[in-house]
Amino acid sequence: MAAARHELKEDELPISDFYTLLGARTYARSGRRIVALCALAAKYGKELKLYEWNYKGGKKGWKVALANINVAGINLKQLAADAEALAAEHGIPLSWR
């Protein structure tokens, strides 16, 4: 079971096949948790999403956490700067004021 959690290469993210990953910044990564800001392309346009994935083991693999991202260990100033850079690079409009 432990080997399965290492199926992802160091720079890979468990993005759904629904999306094409345009770019990403990773903020936390372990054998059981990944937090990343992702610029994505989908059928209906481009999106900027903050993801947290948790490894559930065995055949369950990596699952997206449901709106419970712990940001205590994440540099939010850097995340905001990266969000602006990724959005500008990939033409994703932001409505921040």
N, C-alpha and C positions, 0 to 999 in steps of 0.2 A: 504494500500500500504506500509506503513512504516514497518509493521510486516514482509513483504516478504524479506526485506533486511537483516533481522536477522535470516533467515533460516539456514545460515551457522553457525556451531558451531565455537567457538573461534579459534580452531586449524585447521579447514577445509579450503581448497582452492578450488576454482571453476575450477579444472582441467578437460579438455575434457576426455571423456571415451576412446579416442584414446591412452592415456598415462596411465602408472602406475606410481604413485608418489613414488619415492624411498626415498627422503628426501627433506627438504626445510628449508630455513631461511626467516623469514618475517621481512621486514624493515619498512613498513608503513601499518597500518590497521585502518580503520574507517568503519562506516556504508555505505560509498559510494566509498571507494578506498582501494585496497590492492596491495602492491608491495612485491614480493617475488622472491628469487632465488630458482629454483627447479631442482633437479636431477630427470630425467624421464627415463622410459623405454618405448620403442615403438616397433612396429613390425620390424623396420629396425635398431634397436640398442638403445643405451643410449644417452641422450642429457642433456646439462646443459643450462637452459633458465632463463632469467630474465623476469618476467611478471609484467604487471600492469593491474589490472582489475578495471573497473568502474561499479557501480551499476546503471542501467538505469531505474529501477522502474518496478513495476507490473510484467506482464508476460515476459518482456524483460530480467529481471534478470541481472546477472553479464556478462559483455562483456569484451573481451581482448581489451585494448587500442592499437592503431596502431602507433608504433614507436614514441611515444611522451611522453616517461617517463621522468618526472621531477625529476632529481636526486639531486636537491638543498638541500633537507632535508634528504638525505641518506648518511650514512658513507661509502664512496666508499672503503676506506682501509679495513674496516671490511667485506664488500661485497667480495673483492678480496680474503681475507683470508678464508672466508667461501666457496667461489668457489673452491679454491685449496683443502680444506678439503673434501668437498662433492665429488669432482671429484676423489680424491684419494680413498675415502671410497667406491665408486661405480664403479671404473674402467673406468672412463670417461677421455679420453686423452685431454689434453689442449695443445695448440700450442702457449703459451705465451713465450715471450723472454724478 
